[in-house]
Amino acid sequence: MWWSDRRGMIAGLLAAATLPACGFAPVYGPGGAGNRLMGRIAVDAPETPVAYLFNRRFEERMGGRGATSPYRLSVRIETDRQELGTTSVGNITRYRLIGRVFYTLRDQTGTVLTEGRTNAFTGYSTTGSTVATLASERDARDRLMTLLADQVIDQLILSAPDFP
C-alpha cells in the first residue's frame, strides 16, 4: 500500500514538472496576461443601472479606469425576465433573469483588438412580501452582472497574449 501511494506522488510530481513545458503560465504571475491588463482598461460610462453594476464588478477585479488607459472596453448589455413557476391560481412564484453582454475591446487608435459575447442567468423567488421580492430581484440582478463581468474578464485575459 505504501508503494502505491509513493507511485501516485511521483506521477503527480512529474506531471507538475511538465506543465511549464506545455506553455502553462499563471495568469496573475509575473508577466502573466492578467497583470498586463490590470488597471489598463477603461470601460465606457454606464448608461443604465445594470451597466453600472457591470462596471462596478469589472473595476473591482481589473482596477480603476483612467483616461490614459491603453485599452477601452465598450459593452452592450441585454436582459430578459422569464416566468418559471406559478401557483394553481396563476400567481408567479419564480423568475429567471437572463443576461447577455456584447463587448468590444479597442486600443487607443480605435482598432478592435477583440470582441465577443457572453451570457448567464440567475433566478429569484417572489413568494415573500413585496419588499422581500424587490430585494430578491435586486440581488439577482447584481449576481447576474457579477457573473457576466467575470466571464468577460476571463475572455479578455485569454485573449490578452494576442494584444500589442
Rosetta constraint file for C-alpha pairs under 8 A:
AtomPair CA 1 CA 5 HARMONIC 6.53 0.50
AtomPair CA 2 CA 6 HARMONIC 6.31 0.50
AtomPair CA 3 CA 7 HARMONIC 6.33 0.50
AtomPair CA 4 CA 8 HARMONIC 6.35 0.50
AtomPair CA 5 CA 9 HARMONIC 6.30 0.50
AtomPair CA 6 CA 10 HARMONIC 6.21 0.50
AtomPair CA 7 CA 11 HARMONIC 6.09 0.50
AtomPair CA 8 CA 12 HARMONIC 6.16 0.50
AtomPair CA 9 CA 13 HARMONIC 6.24 0.50
AtomPair CA 10 CA 14 HARMONIC 6.18 0.50
AtomPair CA 11 CA 15 HARMONIC 6.17 0.50
AtomPair CA 12 CA 16 HARMONIC 6.18 0.50
AtomPair CA 13 CA 17 HARMONIC 6.12 0.50
AtomPair CA 14 CA 18 HARMONIC 6.41 0.50
AtomPair CA 15 CA 19 HARMONIC 6.69 0.50
AtomPair CA 17 CA 21 HARMONIC 7.94 0.50
AtomPair CA 18 CA 22 HARMONIC 6.69 0.50
AtomPair CA 19 CA 23 HARMONIC 6.89 0.50
AtomPair CA 19 CA 24 HARMONIC 5.60 0.50
AtomPair CA 20 CA 24 HARMONIC 5.18 0.50
AtomPair CA 20 CA 25 HARMONIC 6.67 0.50
AtomPair CA 25 CA 29 HARMONIC 7.44 0.50
AtomPair CA 25 CA 32 HARMONIC 6.99 0.50
AtomPair CA 26 CA 32 HARMONIC 6.17 0.50
AtomPair CA 27 CA 32 HARMONIC 4.61 0.50
AtomPair CA 27 CA 33 HARMONIC 5.39 0.50
AtomPair CA 27 CA 34 HARMONIC 5.12 0.50
AtomPair CA 27 CA 35 HARMONIC 7.31 0.50
AtomPair CA 27 CA 157 HARMONIC 7.68 0.50
AtomPair CA 28 CA 32 HARMONIC 5.21 0.50
AtomPair CA 28 CA 33 HARMONIC 6.81 0.50
AtomPair CA 28 CA 34 HARMONIC 4.97 0.50
AtomPair CA 28 CA 35 HARMONIC 5.42 0.50
AtomPair CA 29 CA 34 HARMONIC 7.97 0.50
AtomPair CA 29 CA 35 HARMONIC 7.27 0.50
AtomPair CA 30 CA 35 HARMONIC 7.43 0.50
AtomPair CA 31 CA 35 HARMONIC 6.68 0.50
AtomPair CA 31 CA 36 HARMONIC 6.84 0.50
AtomPair CA 32 CA 36 HARMONIC 6.41 0.50
AtomPair CA 33 CA 37 HARMONIC 6.51 0.50
AtomPair CA 33 CA 157 HARMONIC 5.70 0.50
AtomPair CA 33 CA 158 HARMONIC 7.51 0.50
AtomPair CA 33 CA 160 HARMONIC 5.58 0.50
AtomPair CA 33 CA 161 HARMONIC 6.33 0.50
AtomPair CA 34 CA 38 HARMONIC 6.13 0.50
AtomPair CA 34 CA 157 HARMONIC 5.68 0.50
AtomPair CA 34 CA 160 HARMONIC 7.89 0.50
AtomPair CA 36 CA 40 HARMONIC 7.79 0.50
AtomPair CA 36 CA 160 HARMONIC 7.83 0.50
AtomPair CA 37 CA 41 HARMONIC 6.68 0.50
AtomPair CA 37 CA 62 HARMONIC 7.31 0.50
AtomPair CA 37 CA 157 HARMONIC 7.49 0.50
AtomPair CA 37 CA 160 HARMONIC 7.47 0.50
AtomPair CA 38 CA 62 HARMONIC 4.93 0.50
AtomPair CA 38 CA 63 HARMONIC 5.93 0.50
AtomPair CA 39 CA 62 HARMONIC 5.60 0.50
AtomPair CA 39 CA 63 HARMONIC 4.33 0.50
AtomPair CA 39 CA 64 HARMONIC 5.67 0.50
AtomPair CA 39 CA 65 HARMONIC 6.32 0.50
AtomPair CA 39 CA 69 HARMONIC 7.74 0.50
AtomPair CA 40 CA 62 HARMONIC 8.00 0.50
AtomPair CA 40 CA 63 HARMONIC 7.75 0.50
AtomPair CA 40 CA 65 HARMONIC 6.91 0.50
AtomPair CA 40 CA 66 HARMONIC 7.60 0.50
AtomPair CA 40 CA 69 HARMONIC 4.91 0.50
AtomPair CA 40 CA 70 HARMONIC 5.99 0.50
AtomPair CA 40 CA 71 HARMONIC 6.21 0.50
AtomPair CA 41 CA 62 HARMONIC 7.65 0.50
AtomPair CA 41 CA 65 HARMONIC 6.07 0.50
AtomPair CA 41 CA 66 HARMONIC 7.72 0.50
AtomPair CA 41 CA 69 HARMONIC 5.71 0.50
AtomPair CA 41 CA 70 HARMONIC 6.74 0.50
AtomPair CA 41 CA 71 HARMONIC 4.77 0.50
AtomPair CA 41 CA 72 HARMONIC 5.49 0.50
AtomPair CA 41 CA 73 HARMONIC 6.57 0.50
AtomPair CA 42 CA 64 HARMONIC 7.64 0.50
AtomPair CA 42 CA 65 HARMONIC 4.43 0.50
AtomPair CA 42 CA 66 HARMONIC 5.88 0.50
AtomPair CA 42 CA 67 HARMONIC 7.12 0.50
AtomPair CA 42 CA 69 HARMONIC 5.88 0.50
AtomPair CA 42 CA 71 HARMONIC 6.22 0.50
AtomPair CA 42 CA 72 HARMONIC 4.78 0.50
AtomPair CA 42 CA 73 HARMONIC 6.07 0.50
AtomPair CA 43 CA 55 HARMONIC 6.86 0.50
AtomPair CA 43 CA 65 HARMONIC 6.74 0.50
AtomPair CA 43 CA 72 HARMONIC 5.81 0.50
AtomPair CA 43 CA 73 HARMONIC 4.73 0.50
AtomPair CA 43 CA 74 HARMONIC 6.23 0.50
AtomPair CA 43 CA 75 HARMONIC 7.99 0.50
AtomPair CA 44 CA 72 HARMONIC 7.20 0.50
AtomPair CA 44 CA 73 HARMONIC 6.30 0.50
AtomPair CA 44 CA 74 HARMONIC 5.57 0.50
AtomPair CA 44 CA 75 HARMONIC 7.45 0.50
AtomPair CA 46 CA 51 HARMONIC 4.94 0.50
AtomPair CA 46 CA 52 HARMONIC 5.08 0.50
AtomPair CA 46 CA 55 HARMONIC 7.05 0.50
AtomPair CA 47 CA 51 HARMONIC 6.40 0.50
AtomPair CA 47 CA 52 HARMONIC 7.32 0.50
AtomPair CA 48 CA 52 HARMONIC 6.33 0.50
AtomPair CA 49 CA 53 HARMONIC 6.43 0.50
AtomPair CA 50 CA 54 HARMONIC 6.17 0.50
AtomPair CA 50 CA 77 HARMONIC 7.71 0.50
AtomPair CA 50 CA 141 HARMONIC 7.31 0.50
AtomPair CA 50 CA 142 HARMONIC 7.78 0.50
AtomPair CA 50 CA 145 HARMONIC 6.82 0.50
AtomPair CA 51 CA 55 HARMONIC 6.05 0.50
AtomPair CA 51 CA 77 HARMONIC 6.90 0.50
AtomPair CA 52 CA 56 HARMONIC 6.03 0.50
AtomPair CA 53 CA 57 HARMONIC 6.37 0.50
AtomPair CA 53 CA 142 HARMONIC 6.36 0.50
AtomPair CA 53 CA 145 HARMONIC 6.02 0.50
AtomPair CA 53 CA 146 HARMONIC 7.53 0.50
AtomPair CA 54 CA 58 HARMONIC 6.16 0.50
AtomPair CA 54 CA 145 HARMONIC 4.95 0.50
AtomPair CA 54 CA 146 HARMONIC 6.45 0.50
AtomPair CA 54 CA 148 HARMONIC 7.38 0.50
AtomPair CA 54 CA 149 HARMONIC 5.70 0.50
AtomPair CA 55 CA 59 HARMONIC 6.03 0.50
AtomPair CA 55 CA 149 HARMONIC 7.66 0.50
AtomPair CA 56 CA 60 HARMONIC 6.16 0.50
AtomPair CA 57 CA 61 HARMONIC 6.47 0.50
AtomPair CA 57 CA 145 HARMONIC 7.57 0.50
AtomPair CA 57 CA 146 HARMONIC 5.86 0.50
AtomPair CA 57 CA 149 HARMONIC 6.29 0.50
AtomPair CA 57 CA 150 HARMONIC 7.77 0.50
AtomPair CA 58 CA 62 HARMONIC 5.92 0.50
AtomPair CA 58 CA 63 HARMONIC 7.70 0.50
AtomPair CA 58 CA 149 HARMONIC 5.60 0.50
AtomPair CA 58 CA 150 HARMONIC 7.23 0.50
AtomPair CA 58 CA 153 HARMONIC 7.31 0.50
AtomPair CA 59 CA 63 HARMONIC 4.77 0.50
AtomPair CA 59 CA 64 HARMONIC 5.21 0.50
AtomPair CA 59 CA 65 HARMONIC 7.09 0.50
AtomPair CA 60 CA 64 HARMONIC 7.51 0.50
AtomPair CA 62 CA 153 HARMONIC 7.91 0.50
AtomPair CA 65 CA 69 HARMONIC 6.88 0.50
AtomPair CA 69 CA 108 HARMONIC 7.93 0.50
AtomPair CA 70 CA 107 HARMONIC 5.80 0.50
AtomPair CA 70 CA 108 HARMONIC 5.51 0.50
AtomPair CA 71 CA 105 HARMONIC 6.66 0.50
AtomPair CA 71 CA 106 HARMONIC 5.62 0.50
AtomPair CA 71 CA 107 HARMONIC 4.55 0.50
AtomPair CA 71 CA 108 HARMONIC 6.10 0.50
AtomPair CA 72 CA 105 HARMONIC 5.67 0.50
AtomPair CA 72 CA 106 HARMONIC 5.25 0.50
AtomPair CA 72 CA 107 HARMONIC 6.28 0.50
AtomPair CA 72 CA 108 HARMONIC 7.36 0.50
AtomPair CA 73 CA 103 HARMONIC 6.85 0.50
AtomPair CA 73 CA 104 HARMONIC 5.74 0.50
AtomPair CA 73 CA 105 HARMONIC 4.53 0.50
AtomPair CA 73 CA 106 HARMONIC 6.49 0.50
AtomPair CA 74 CA 103 HARMONIC 5.58 0.50
AtomPair CA 74 CA 104 HARMONIC 5.24 0.50
AtomPair CA 74 CA 105 HARMONIC 6.47 0.50
AtomPair CA 75 CA 101 HARMONIC 6.43 0.50
AtomPair CA 75 CA 102 HARMONIC 5.59 0.50
AtomPair CA 75 CA 103 HARMONIC 4.37 0.50
AtomPair CA 75 CA 104 HARMONIC 6.54 0.50
AtomPair CA 76 CA 101 HARMONIC 5.64 0.50
AtomPair CA 76 CA 102 HARMONIC 5.14 0.50
AtomPair CA 76 CA 103 HARMONIC 6.43 0.50
AtomPair CA 77 CA 99 HARMONIC 7.07 0.50
AtomPair CA 77 CA 100 HARMONIC 5.74 0.50
AtomPair CA 77 CA 101 HARMONIC 4.60 0.50
AtomPair CA 77 CA 102 HARMONIC 6.54 0.50
AtomPair CA 78 CA 99 HARMONIC 5.64 0.50
AtomPair CA 78 CA 100 HARMONIC 5.16 0.50
AtomPair CA 78 CA 101 HARMONIC 6.48 0.50
AtomPair CA 79 CA 97 HARMONIC 6.81 0.50
AtomPair CA 79 CA 98 HARMONIC 5.47 0.50
AtomPair CA 79 CA 99 HARMONIC 4.37 0.50
AtomPair CA 79 CA 100 HARMONIC 6.41 0.50
AtomPair CA 80 CA 97 HARMONIC 5.78 0.50
AtomPair CA 80 CA 98 HARMONIC 5.12 0.50
AtomPair CA 80 CA 99 HARMONIC 6.53 0.50
AtomPair CA 81 CA 95 HARMONIC 6.51 0.50
AtomPair CA 81 CA 96 HARMONIC 5.63 0.50
AtomPair CA 81 CA 97 HARMONIC 4.65 0.50
AtomPair CA 81 CA 98 HARMONIC 6.25 0.50
AtomPair CA 82 CA 95 HARMONIC 5.55 0.50
AtomPair CA 82 CA 96 HARMONIC 5.10 0.50
AtomPair CA 82 CA 97 HARMONIC 6.54 0.50
AtomPair CA 82 CA 98 HARMONIC 7.82 0.50
AtomPair CA 83 CA 92 HARMONIC 6.71 0.50
AtomPair CA 83 CA 94 HARMONIC 6.29 0.50
AtomPair CA 83 CA 95 HARMONIC 4.73 0.50
AtomPair CA 83 CA 96 HARMONIC 6.51 0.50
AtomPair CA 84 CA 92 HARMONIC 7.42 0.50
AtomPair CA 84 CA 93 HARMONIC 7.37 0.50
AtomPair CA 84 CA 94 HARMONIC 5.27 0.50
AtomPair CA 84 CA 95 HARMONIC 5.34 0.50
AtomPair CA 84 CA 96 HARMONIC 6.66 0.50
AtomPair CA 85 CA 92 HARMONIC 5.66 0.50
AtomPair CA 85 CA 93 HARMONIC 5.05 0.50
AtomPair CA 85 CA 94 HARMONIC 4.98 0.50
AtomPair CA 85 CA 95 HARMONIC 7.28 0.50
AtomPair CA 86 CA 90 HARMONIC 5.41 0.50
AtomPair CA 86 CA 91 HARMONIC 5.19 0.50
AtomPair CA 86 CA 92 HARMONIC 4.30 0.50
AtomPair CA 86 CA 93 HARMONIC 5.27 0.50
AtomPair CA 86 CA 94 HARMONIC 7.34 0.50
AtomPair CA 87 CA 91 HARMONIC 5.24 0.50
AtomPair CA 87 CA 92 HARMONIC 6.56 0.50
AtomPair CA 87 CA 93 HARMONIC 6.89 0.50
AtomPair CA 92 CA 126 HARMONIC 7.13 0.50
AtomPair CA 93 CA 125 HARMONIC 5.80 0.50
AtomPair CA 93 CA 126 HARMONIC 4.89 0.50
AtomPair CA 93 CA 127 HARMONIC 5.60 0.50
AtomPair CA 94 CA 123 HARMONIC 7.11 0.50
AtomPair CA 94 CA 124 HARMONIC 5.78 0.50
AtomPair CA 94 CA 125 HARMONIC 4.44 0.50
AtomPair CA 94 CA 126 HARMONIC 5.67 0.50
AtomPair CA 94 CA 127 HARMONIC 7.79 0.50
AtomPair CA 95 CA 123 HARMONIC 5.53 0.50
AtomPair CA 95 CA 124 HARMONIC 5.55 0.50
AtomPair CA 95 CA 125 HARMONIC 6.49 0.50
AtomPair CA 95 CA 126 HARMONIC 7.70 0.50
AtomPair CA 96 CA 121 HARMONIC 6.72 0.50
AtomPair CA 96 CA 122 HARMONIC 5.72 0.50
AtomPair CA 96 CA 123 HARMONIC 4.18 0.50
AtomPair CA 96 CA 124 HARMONIC 6.60 0.50
AtomPair CA 97 CA 121 HARMONIC 5.43 0.50
AtomPair CA 97 CA 122 HARMONIC 5.29 0.50
AtomPair CA 97 CA 123 HARMONIC 5.76 0.50
AtomPair CA 97 CA 140 HARMONIC 7.35 0.50
AtomPair CA 97 CA 141 HARMONIC 7.26 0.50
AtomPair CA 97 CA 144 HARMONIC 7.55 0.50
AtomPair CA 98 CA 119 HARMONIC 7.40 0.50
AtomPair CA 98 CA 120 HARMONIC 6.03 0.50
AtomPair CA 98 CA 121 HARMONIC 4.36 0.50
AtomPair CA 98 CA 122 HARMONIC 6.72 0.50
AtomPair CA 98 CA 144 HARMONIC 7.79 0.50
AtomPair CA 99 CA 119 HARMONIC 5.52 0.50
AtomPair CA 99 CA 120 HARMONIC 5.52 0.50
AtomPair CA 99 CA 121 HARMONIC 6.01 0.50
AtomPair CA 99 CA 144 HARMONIC 6.83 0.50
AtomPair CA 99 CA 145 HARMONIC 7.78 0.50
AtomPair CA 99 CA 148 HARMONIC 7.51 0.50
AtomPair CA 100 CA 117 HARMONIC 7.06 0.50
AtomPair CA 100 CA 118 HARMONIC 5.74 0.50
AtomPair CA 100 CA 119 HARMONIC 4.30 0.50
AtomPair CA 100 CA 120 HARMONIC 6.73 0.50
AtomPair CA 100 CA 148 HARMONIC 7.51 0.50
AtomPair CA 101 CA 117 HARMONIC 5.54 0.50
AtomPair CA 101 CA 118 HARMONIC 5.43 0.50
AtomPair CA 101 CA 119 HARMONIC 6.32 0.50
AtomPair CA 101 CA 148 HARMONIC 6.90 0.50
AtomPair CA 102 CA 115 HARMONIC 7.53 0.50
AtomPair CA 102 CA 116 HARMONIC 5.85 0.50
AtomPair CA 102 CA 117 HARMONIC 4.43 0.50
AtomPair CA 102 CA 118 HARMONIC 6.77 0.50
AtomPair CA 103 CA 115 HARMONIC 5.46 0.50
AtomPair CA 103 CA 116 HARMONIC 5.53 0.50
AtomPair CA 103 CA 117 HARMONIC 6.21 0.50
AtomPair CA 103 CA 152 HARMONIC 7.77 0.50
AtomPair CA 104 CA 112 HARMONIC 6.84 0.50
AtomPair CA 104 CA 113 HARMONIC 7.69 0.50
AtomPair CA 104 CA 114 HARMONIC 5.98 0.50
AtomPair CA 104 CA 115 HARMONIC 4.21 0.50
AtomPair CA 104 CA 116 HARMONIC 6.71 0.50
AtomPair CA 105 CA 112 HARMONIC 5.93 0.50
AtomPair CA 105 CA 113 HARMONIC 5.63 0.50
AtomPair CA 105 CA 114 HARMONIC 5.40 0.50
AtomPair CA 105 CA 115 HARMONIC 6.12 0.50
AtomPair CA 106 CA 110 HARMONIC 5.28 0.50
AtomPair CA 106 CA 111 HARMONIC 5.29 0.50
AtomPair CA 106 CA 112 HARMONIC 4.45 0.50
AtomPair CA 106 CA 113 HARMONIC 5.36 0.50
AtomPair CA 106 CA 114 HARMONIC 7.29 0.50
AtomPair CA 107 CA 111 HARMONIC 5.61 0.50
AtomPair CA 107 CA 112 HARMONIC 6.79 0.50
AtomPair CA 107 CA 113 HARMONIC 6.79 0.50
AtomPair CA 113 CA 163 HARMONIC 6.55 0.50
AtomPair CA 114 CA 156 HARMONIC 7.87 0.50
AtomPair CA 114 CA 159 HARMONIC 7.37 0.50
AtomPair CA 117 CA 152 HARMONIC 7.96 0.50
AtomPair CA 118 CA 148 HARMONIC 6.83 0.50
AtomPair CA 118 CA 151 HARMONIC 6.83 0.50
AtomPair CA 118 CA 152 HARMONIC 6.90 0.50
AtomPair CA 119 CA 148 HARMONIC 6.50 0.50
AtomPair CA 120 CA 144 HARMONIC 6.76 0.50
AtomPair CA 120 CA 147 HARMONIC 6.76 0.50
AtomPair CA 120 CA 148 HARMONIC 6.39 0.50
AtomPair CA 121 CA 144 HARMONIC 6.16 0.50
AtomPair CA 122 CA 140 HARMONIC 5.93 0.50
AtomPair CA 122 CA 141 HARMONIC 7.71 0.50
AtomPair CA 122 CA 143 HARMONIC 7.13 0.50
AtomPair CA 122 CA 144 HARMONIC 5.90 0.50
AtomPair CA 123 CA 140 HARMONIC 6.14 0.50
AtomPair CA 124 CA 133 HARMONIC 7.95 0.50
AtomPair CA 124 CA 136 HARMONIC 5.75 0.50
AtomPair CA 124 CA 137 HARMONIC 6.10 0.50
AtomPair CA 124 CA 140 HARMONIC 6.20 0.50
AtomPair CA 125 CA 133 HARMONIC 6.74 0.50
AtomPair CA 125 CA 136 HARMONIC 6.82 0.50
AtomPair CA 126 CA 130 HARMONIC 7.95 0.50
AtomPair CA 126 CA 132 HARMONIC 7.73 0.50
AtomPair CA 126 CA 133 HARMONIC 4.96 0.50
AtomPair CA 126 CA 136 HARMONIC 7.78 0.50
AtomPair CA 127 CA 133 HARMONIC 7.23 0.50
AtomPair CA 128 CA 132 HARMONIC 5.54 0.50
AtomPair CA 128 CA 133 HARMONIC 5.99 0.50
AtomPair CA 129 CA 133 HARMONIC 6.10 0.50
AtomPair CA 130 CA 134 HARMONIC 6.20 0.50
AtomPair CA 131 CA 135 HARMONIC 6.16 0.50
AtomPair CA 132 CA 136 HARMONIC 6.06 0.50
AtomPair CA 133 CA 137 HARMONIC 6.14 0.50
AtomPair CA 134 CA 138 HARMONIC 6.15 0.50
AtomPair CA 135 CA 139 HARMONIC 6.09 0.50
AtomPair CA 136 CA 140 HARMONIC 6.05 0.50
AtomPair CA 137 CA 141 HARMONIC 6.19 0.50
AtomPair CA 138 CA 142 HARMONIC 6.25 0.50
AtomPair CA 139 CA 143 HARMONIC 6.15 0.50
AtomPair CA 140 CA 144 HARMONIC 6.06 0.50
AtomPair CA 141 CA 145 HARMONIC 6.31 0.50
AtomPair CA 142 CA 146 HARMONIC 6.24 0.50
AtomPair CA 143 CA 147 HARMONIC 6.20 0.50
AtomPair CA 144 CA 148 HARMONIC 6.22 0.50
AtomPair CA 145 CA 149 HARMONIC 5.94 0.50
AtomPair CA 146 CA 150 HARMONIC 6.08 0.50
AtomPair CA 147 CA 151 HARMONIC 6.22 0.50
AtomPair CA 148 CA 152 HARMONIC 6.23 0.50
AtomPair CA 149 CA 153 HARMONIC 6.15 0.50
AtomPair CA 150 CA 154 HARMONIC 6.15 0.50
AtomPair CA 151 CA 155 HARMONIC 6.24 0.50
AtomPair CA 152 CA 156 HARMONIC 6.15 0.50
AtomPair CA 153 CA 157 HARMONIC 6.13 0.50
AtomPair CA 154 CA 158 HARMONIC 6.25 0.50
AtomPair CA 155 CA 159 HARMONIC 6.27 0.50
AtomPair CA 156 CA 160 HARMONIC 5.94 0.50
AtomPair CA 157 CA 161 HARMONIC 7.89 0.50
AtomPair CA 159 CA 163 HARMONIC 7.26 0.50
